[in-house]
Amino acid sequence: MSTKKQTPLYDWHARHGANIVEFGDYLMPVWYGGAKDEHLVVVNRAGLFDTSHMAAVRVIGPGAFDLLQWCFSRNLLACVGKDNAPLTPGRCVYGVFLDERGHAVDDSIVYKVADQEYLAVVNAGMGGVIAAHLAANKGTRDVRLVDLTDQLGKIDLQGPASVKIMRKVLQAPEAVFESMPYFSFKGHFDPSSPIAAGARLADGTPLLLSRSGYTGEVGFEIFVERQHNVRVWELLLEAGAEFGLMACGLAARDSLRTGAVLPLSHQDIGPWPFIRNPWPFALPFDAAHAGFTKSFLGSAALEKATDADYTLTFVGHDLRKVDAHQARALDMAGQPLGSVLTCATDMAIGRHDGRIYSVATPNPPAGLAIKGLSAGFIKVKKSLPPGTDVQISDGKRTIRVTIETDVRPDRTARKALKNFL
């Protein structure tokens, strides 16, 4: 008998034919009808993901800002938008928690609820780890840490139709969507919170509605009290039926995030220096990338990591992929370069005359055939410029891929919500 945990939606997944696998500490759906269709529905319409396995830590008190400013990689005084404005209530930001070696403990989105209250959303099984990490570094700061592991329901609604679907189920949707840029949020899952009135479902259920996600497409991350999880999931599926909304599993989540050039913690980032990778925005570099704008836990080690490996993005030339856990990166002469961190297939992209297109690309060229391309990340000893061909091999299959700066073009995550109403 499995000792793995279940989210509140486990029984729903089982009843609806999900292929369920062990993921971390949890039993989770990897797909329902098929990963390809679930990937494409998010790019074209909308998909719904059970993400209640993820954890969160509330950081509360007069010392909350100082603790996060030391332990979290982003400079909370200059991290919002093109103007590098301070993080203010109602905004959130992506970054990483590092140790003193500059190695990633976990990545996170940190939400500023109020001047003395933050919420750090972390990966499955990491709530206790990050709470302990913060506690070990709080010193004399007046901070209260609350590990919310397995206490919340979390659902991700992602894709171009997600805005219309949310509008159907929200109280006062126009007011909620007004001034709601990318990486902002409204409301709160705790009904006693002063900001809970900022977003509620039509039946009065409080929720924290975050304009963020892990797919590269426009959408929302929805946090509710755990007892509401199944009801809200079914409410969204009913509201989204006319828009082609589908329940989606971990396989599509993995391929979508790869196409959006987003890392999987403990796979693409982990026990090595968090530097020389596709995610420099997670560090507080100055405008010239000549140094950091603050000191933080791990910053001294990163400044000295002159021999750190390079993590690079690649895209293949067809949909074939390799087993990343067994694969190596090689140059075109077959000489070792390093390891493969991720290899997935983004089913929504194809190449034409040397350029990558998406099914969402406007005015595509005649003759474009989109059948999917493999993509992912390699970790190698030397930097390779975009356009460099390399090989990745798992011993059974060897494929040619090309170093790129991006994967799936024309993603919608950053577009204004008014474009989807």
C-alpha distance (Angstrom), angle and dihedral (degrees) to the residues before:
residue distance angle dihedral
M1 . . .
S2 3.81 . .
T3 3.78 118.1 .
K4 3.79 91.6 -162.3
K5 3.79 119.4 123.2
Q6 3.77 124.3 -109.8
T7 3.78 128.9 -145.0
P8 3.82 117.9 -131.8
L9 3.82 87.3 -99.2
Y10 3.81 96.2 57.4
D11 3.81 94.6 102.8
W12 3.81 90.7 47.9
H13 3.81 90.6 52.3
A14 3.81 91.9 48.9
R15 3.81 92.9 48.6
H16 3.79 91.5 51.1
G17 3.78 96.8 53.0
A18 3.79 101.1 -101.7
N19 3.78 118.5 169.7
I20 3.81 98.0 -125.3
V21 3.81 123.5 -155.5
E22 3.78 137.8 174.3
F23 3.80 111.0 -95.7
G24 3.76 115.3 177.2
D25 3.79 106.4 -52.3
Y26 3.81 94.0 -19.3
L27 3.79 144.3 77.3
M28 3.80 104.9 -127.2
P29 3.83 138.2 172.2
V30 3.81 112.2 -102.6
W31 3.81 92.5 -174.1
Y32 3.80 142.5 -26.3
G33 3.83 110.6 -154.1
G34 3.79 96.7 -3.6
A35 3.79 141.4 -41.8
K36 3.81 94.2 -118.9
D37 3.80 94.8 58.7
E38 3.80 91.8 43.0
H39 3.80 91.6 51.3
L40 3.80 92.6 49.2
V41 3.80 95.2 45.4
V42 3.82 90.3 59.8
V43 3.80 92.2 52.4
N44 3.81 93.7 43.7
R45 3.81 105.2 29.6
A46 3.82 125.0 -14.1
G47 3.78 142.3 -58.3
L48 3.80 133.4 -161.4
F49 3.81 122.0 -140.6
D50 3.79 130.5 -168.3
T51 3.81 103.8 -134.9
S52 3.79 98.6 161.8
H53 3.79 89.1 119.5
M54 3.80 88.5 75.0
A55 3.78 119.0 96.1
A56 3.78 136.6 -136.3
V57 3.78 137.5 -161.8
R58 3.79 124.6 -156.4
V59 3.80 112.8 -142.8
I60 3.79 109.5 -162.5
G61 3.78 136.1 171.6
P62 3.82 145.0 53.8
G63 3.81 90.8 -61.6
A64 3.82 96.5 48.3
F65 3.80 95.5 100.2
D66 3.80 94.5 47.0
L67 3.80 92.2 48.1
L68 3.80 93.8 50.9
Q69 3.80 92.2 41.9
W70 3.82 86.9 59.3
C71 3.81 100.4 37.8
F72 3.82 102.0 34.7
S73 3.78 120.2 71.4
R74 3.81 98.8 -134.8
N75 3.79 121.5 84.0
L76 3.78 100.7 -120.2
L77 3.80 89.4 -160.6
A78 3.80 92.2 60.6
C79 3.79 115.4 20.5
V80 3.81 110.7 101.0
G81 3.78 124.1 97.9
K82 3.76 131.0 -37.4
D83 3.79 90.5 -49.2
N84 3.83 92.5 58.2
A85 3.79 91.1 -127.9
P86 3.82 121.6 178.8
L87 3.80 120.1 -89.1
T88 3.81 105.8 -96.5
P89 3.82 131.7 -175.2
G90 3.79 109.2 -70.3
R91 3.80 94.9 32.3
C92 3.80 131.2 96.7
V93 3.79 135.3 -168.0
Y94 3.80 138.7 -159.5
G95 3.79 121.5 -125.1
V96 3.78 144.4 123.9
F97 3.77 139.3 -96.1
L98 3.81 108.7 -132.4
D99 3.77 133.7 -170.7
E100 3.81 125.0 -132.0
R101 3.83 90.0 -83.7
G102 3.80 91.3 58.3
H103 3.82 90.7 -110.3
A104 3.79 119.5 142.3
V105 3.79 114.7 -105.0
D106 3.82 89.3 179.7
D107 3.76 140.7 -40.8
S108 3.78 121.0 -114.1
I109 3.77 148.9 176.1
V110 3.80 109.4 -127.4
Y111 3.80 117.1 -154.6
K112 3.79 122.1 -159.0
V113 3.80 105.2 -143.2
A114 3.82 96.1 169.5
D115 3.80 138.3 -21.5
Q116 3.80 91.1 -79.2
E117 3.81 100.6 28.2
Y118 3.80 131.7 72.9
L119 3.79 135.5 167.1
A120 3.81 119.6 -146.0
V121 3.81 112.2 -161.2
V122 3.80 111.1 -159.0
N123 3.77 138.8 170.0
A124 3.79 129.9 -72.6
G125 3.79 112.1 -67.8
M126 3.80 92.8 9.4
G127 3.81 101.4 97.2
G128 3.79 94.1 90.6
V129 3.80 92.1 40.1
I130 3.80 94.0 53.2
A131 3.82 92.8 41.8
A132 3.81 88.6 53.3
H133 3.80 91.3 45.1
L134 3.80 90.8 53.3
A135 3.81 92.2 44.4
A136 3.80 91.0 52.0
N137 3.80 90.5 54.2
K138 3.79 102.3 38.8
G139 3.80 95.9 90.2
T140 3.79 109.6 176.7
R141 3.80 94.6 -19.1
D142 3.79 114.5 130.0
V143 3.80 99.5 -120.3
R144 3.80 134.8 142.6
L145 3.81 117.0 -153.6
V146 3.81 120.6 -159.0
D147 3.80 118.2 -170.9
L148 3.82 107.5 -149.6
T149 3.82 96.4 -172.4
D150 3.83 109.8 154.6
Q151 3.81 91.3 -2.6
L152 3.81 99.2 98.5
G153 3.77 138.2 60.2
K154 3.80 113.6 -135.2
I155 3.80 127.2 -173.8
D156 3.81 128.2 175.4
L157 3.82 117.5 -148.3
Q158 3.79 107.6 -169.1
G159 3.80 136.9 175.4
P160 3.83 140.8 55.5
A161 3.82 94.1 -66.6
S162 3.81 92.6 51.9
V163 3.79 92.7 90.4
K164 3.80 93.7 56.3
I165 3.80 90.6 45.1
M166 3.81 92.7 51.7
R167 3.78 90.3 47.3
K168 3.81 89.3 59.4
V169 3.81 94.7 55.0
L170 3.83 103.4 36.9
Q171 3.77 130.5 91.5
A172 3.82 108.6 -121.2
P173 3.81 94.6 -4.1
E174 3.80 94.3 -179.2
A175 3.81 90.3 59.2
V176 3.81 91.5 46.5
F177 3.81 93.9 49.4
E178 3.80 93.8 45.1
S179 3.81 110.5 105.2
M180 3.79 93.6 -0.6
P181 3.81 106.6 141.2
Y182 3.78 126.1 174.6
F183 3.83 111.1 -63.9
S184 3.78 95.9 21.3
F185 3.79 129.4 114.8
K186 3.78 142.7 -165.7
G187 3.78 134.7 -157.8
H188 3.79 129.2 12.2
F189 3.80 136.5 -111.5
D190 3.83 89.9 -132.5
P191 3.83 106.8 81.3
S192 3.81 90.0 -154.3
S193 3.81 92.7 59.5
P194 3.82 115.4 110.4
I195 3.82 89.0 -129.1
A196 3.83 96.5 49.0
A197 3.80 91.0 101.5
G198 3.80 89.9 63.7
A199 3.80 92.9 83.2
R200 3.79 131.5 12.5
L201 3.75 135.5 159.1
A202 3.79 117.1 -110.2
D203 3.81 89.8 -98.0
G204 3.81 91.1 54.9
T205 3.82 98.3 -101.2
P206 3.82 109.1 150.8
L207 3.79 117.5 -129.4
L208 3.75 140.4 170.2
L209 3.81 103.7 -125.3
S210 3.78 112.6 -162.3
R211 3.79 123.8 -171.1
S212 3.77 94.8 -140.0
G213 3.78 140.9 85.9
Y214 3.78 147.6 160.8
T215 3.80 101.9 -102.6
G216 3.80 107.1 70.4
E217 3.80 89.6 -118.2
V218 3.79 129.3 105.2
G219 3.76 113.0 -86.3
F220 3.76 150.0 104.0
E221 3.78 142.2 -90.2
I222 3.79 109.1 -142.9
F223 3.82 123.7 -157.2
V224 3.80 120.9 -169.0
E225 3.78 136.6 160.4
R226 3.79 108.2 -79.9
Q227 3.80 96.0 -110.8
H228 3.82 89.8 62.1
N229 3.82 95.6 52.0
V230 3.82 101.5 97.7
R231 3.79 94.7 39.4
V232 3.82 93.2 50.7
W233 3.82 91.1 46.7
E234 3.80 91.5 53.4
L235 3.81 91.7 43.1
L236 3.80 90.8 55.5
L237 3.81 93.5 46.8
E238 3.80 90.3 51.4
A239 3.80 92.5 47.6
G240 3.79 91.5 46.5
A241 3.79 98.2 47.9
E242 3.81 93.4 95.3
F243 3.82 89.5 52.9
G244 3.82 95.9 49.8
L245 3.82 95.5 -105.5
M246 3.82 113.1 177.9
A247 3.78 133.9 -168.7
C248 3.80 107.9 -115.4
G249 3.79 135.0 -162.3
L250 3.78 139.3 -144.5
A251 3.81 95.4 -83.0
A252 3.80 93.1 63.7
R253 3.79 90.3 41.9
D254 3.81 88.8 55.4
S255 3.80 96.1 47.3
L256 3.81 92.8 44.3
R257 3.80 93.9 50.7
T258 3.81 89.9 48.0
G259 3.79 90.5 52.8
A260 3.81 87.9 49.9
V261 3.85 90.7 51.5
L262 3.80 93.3 -117.3
P263 3.82 121.6 147.9
L264 3.78 128.9 -122.8
S265 3.79 108.3 -134.5
H266 3.82 115.4 -120.3
Q267 3.81 89.1 20.3
D268 3.81 109.4 51.0
I269 3.80 93.8 19.6
G270 3.78 123.5 30.4
P271 3.81 144.0 104.5
W272 3.79 96.9 4.4
P273 3.83 132.6 75.8
F274 3.80 111.9 -63.4
I275 3.78 96.2 -131.3
R276 3.81 139.9 92.5
N277 3.78 91.6 44.0
P278 3.83 137.8 116.0
W279 3.82 91.5 -93.1
P280 3.83 106.5 69.3
F281 3.83 88.4 138.1
A282 3.81 86.9 74.6
L283 3.81 89.5 66.8
P284 3.83 125.3 68.7
F285 3.78 97.1 -114.5
D286 3.78 118.4 166.2
A287 3.80 120.0 -118.7
A288 3.80 92.9 -86.4
H289 3.83 93.5 43.8
A290 3.78 86.2 -124.5
G291 3.80 95.8 125.3
F292 3.78 146.6 -21.6
T293 3.80 124.5 -73.6
K294 3.80 92.2 -140.2
S295 3.78 141.5 18.4
F296 3.80 114.5 -109.9
L297 3.76 139.9 164.6
G298 3.81 105.3 -65.8
S299 3.81 96.9 13.4
A300 3.81 94.5 110.9
A301 3.80 90.6 53.0
L302 3.81 92.3 48.5
E303 3.79 91.3 51.5
K304 3.80 88.8 56.0
A305 3.83 96.4 43.2
T306 3.79 95.1 102.7
D307 3.81 93.0 145.4
A308 3.82 96.7 47.7
D309 3.78 118.7 136.8
Y310 3.81 122.1 -106.0
T311 3.80 121.7 -117.3
L312 3.81 109.4 -152.7
T313 3.80 135.3 -175.7
F314 3.79 120.4 -123.7
V315 3.80 136.1 -173.8
G316 3.79 124.4 -162.3
H317 3.79 131.0 -141.4
D318 3.81 98.8 -118.2
L319 3.78 137.3 11.8
R320 3.81 96.4 -84.3
K321 3.79 115.7 117.8
V322 3.80 138.9 -179.8
D323 3.79 133.7 -131.8
A324 3.79 100.8 -91.8
H325 3.80 92.4 -158.2
Q326 3.81 90.1 61.6
A327 3.80 101.0 30.7
R328 3.78 134.8 106.5
A329 3.79 130.7 -161.7
L330 3.81 115.2 -124.5
D331 3.77 135.4 -179.7
M332 3.80 118.1 -116.8
A333 3.80 89.8 -91.5
G334 3.80 90.0 57.6
Q335 3.81 96.3 -106.8
P336 3.83 117.1 143.0
L337 3.80 117.8 -97.7
G338 3.79 102.8 167.0
S339 3.80 142.4 -80.7
V340 3.80 137.1 -39.4
L341 3.80 113.1 -121.7
T342 3.81 101.6 179.7
C343 3.79 133.9 6.8
A344 3.81 119.0 175.8
T345 3.80 136.1 147.2
D346 3.78 119.7 -112.4
M347 3.80 100.6 -153.6
A348 3.82 93.0 -166.7
I349 3.82 98.5 67.3
G350 3.80 140.4 69.4
R351 3.79 140.2 170.7
H352 3.79 126.1 -112.2
D353 3.81 123.5 175.1
G354 3.79 90.6 -16.3
R355 3.81 95.9 -51.5
I356 3.81 128.1 107.6
Y357 3.81 117.3 -127.1
S358 3.79 132.9 -174.4
V359 3.79 130.2 -144.2
A360 3.81 82.8 -114.1
T361 3.82 95.5 53.9
P362 3.81 109.6 119.6
N363 3.81 117.6 -124.9
P364 3.80 96.9 7.3
P365 3.81 117.7 -162.1
A366 3.79 120.2 -94.8
G367 3.75 112.0 -95.0
L368 3.81 95.1 28.0
A369 3.80 110.1 150.3
I370 3.79 115.4 -169.9
K371 3.79 111.8 -160.9
G372 3.82 99.4 146.4
L373 3.79 135.0 -89.8
S374 3.78 131.3 -132.5
A375 3.79 115.4 -117.7
G376 3.77 140.7 168.5
F377 3.77 146.8 113.6
I378 3.78 135.8 -62.3
K379 3.81 128.4 -165.4
V380 3.79 112.4 -142.8
K381 3.80 140.4 165.5
K382 3.80 97.3 -117.2
S383 3.76 136.7 38.6
L384 3.80 116.5 -103.9
P385 3.81 120.6 -161.7
P386 3.80 121.5 -123.0
G387 3.78 110.5 -85.7
T388 3.80 94.2 39.5
D389 3.80 113.6 134.0
V390 3.81 117.8 -138.3
Q391 3.77 135.3 164.7
I392 3.77 130.2 -120.4
S393 3.79 119.4 -160.0
D394 3.80 135.0 -179.8
G395 3.81 94.9 -175.6
K396 3.80 93.1 -98.6
R397 3.79 99.4 56.2
T398 3.79 133.6 23.2
I399 3.81 119.3 -166.8
R400 3.78 135.5 179.3
V401 3.78 116.6 -120.4
T402 3.79 134.1 173.7
I403 3.80 129.3 -130.8
E404 3.82 108.4 -115.9
T405 3.81 137.8 174.0
D406 3.81 93.8 -137.3
V407 3.80 139.2 16.6
R408 3.82 119.3 -162.6
P409 3.81 111.6 31.6
D410 3.81 127.0 -152.5
R411 3.79 95.5 33.7
T412 3.77 114.9 173.9
A413 3.82 105.2 -147.0
R414 3.79 96.0 104.5
K415 3.80 98.3 42.3
A416 3.80 119.0 111.6
L417 3.80 114.9 -94.8
K418 3.81 90.9 -123.1
N419 3.81 88.2 71.9
F420 3.82 90.0 67.1
L421 3.80 102.8 43.2
